[in-house]
Amino acid sequence: MNRNRSVRVCCPAKINKFLRILKKRDDGYHELLTIYQAIDLWDEIRVEEAPDLSLFCDAPGIPTDDSNLVLRAARTLAERTGITDRGARFLLTKNIPAGGGMGGGSSDAAGTLVALNHLWGLGMDRDDLAGIAASIGSDVPFFLYGGTAVGSGRGEIIDPLPFGGEVLLILGSPPFGIDTREVYDKVVSRLTLPMNSVSLSRLLTVKVPGGKDFGAAVNDLEAVVFDGWPQLRAFRDALVGRGARMALMSGSGSSVFGVFNDEQTRSDALRELRSQFGSWGLMRTRTIQEAAHLKSET
Ligand code: C5P
């Protein structure tokens, strides 16, 4: 009988309601201002006490070696806290499409930190974990806060915003992912910087007081991706044509979401989009307030 302790963590996906690139930095990253929004789409990880670190995943095509952010998060946490005599066995159930700009790998990394903090009895608070999260990936700290939040720097500096209530979404993922690095490499030559960071901050406070206002929606990575993958532009246009209040690519793509005012319009749109974009993964989802969190312990 297996008496090892285990926990389960739930790891949400995100969309970016707003993403502006301010400049390319000397370290190669891009300085940006974004609004992250957690959505009701989840990966789940069962984490069992074990002598070594190992990862298993139910989805084909997801690497389970050290390139996976789950193992990278576990190794980073162990190094930072001086743990050498403990491991964990991770069983990852994947629902968030990879390469979709929805932060699935980053959310899994945040969930790993939450789980191991508990299982290894580290007693770290969220801000402690966020410092470690930032060294794993730019999007990782957001998933410790969840809900709605401004991200600045390379996306790792998080300022939570009030949650403005549930918003109905359709989320579309084409049958391919897009490599984040490739998109950022292409965008630099196009940077026009129409606003400075001061006016951007003002825009955020004036136009985006809470979670419900998608009015300032813009994504500076969209044009580059839409030129390379025109089906994404076609999907965005189809969402708007079928009644979405607005539609936008998330992060560096490839997923595109539409915001709907009511359930009837969303259902009608989904039916029509399914016949037009048969190879896409299309789902109903909604904005949520939660972060990566522990679900249960055995
Ligand atoms: O931080 P993370 O490892 O998730 O970033 C993946 C890649 O995306 C980076 O290596 C970089 O090429 C690009 N990136 C960037 N500027 C950011 C975030 C990511 O150029 N703010």
Residues whose N, C-alpha, C, O or C-beta is under 5 A from the ligand:
A	BS01	C5P	G28 Y29 H30 I136 G137 S138 D139 G153 R154 G155 T180 R181 Y184
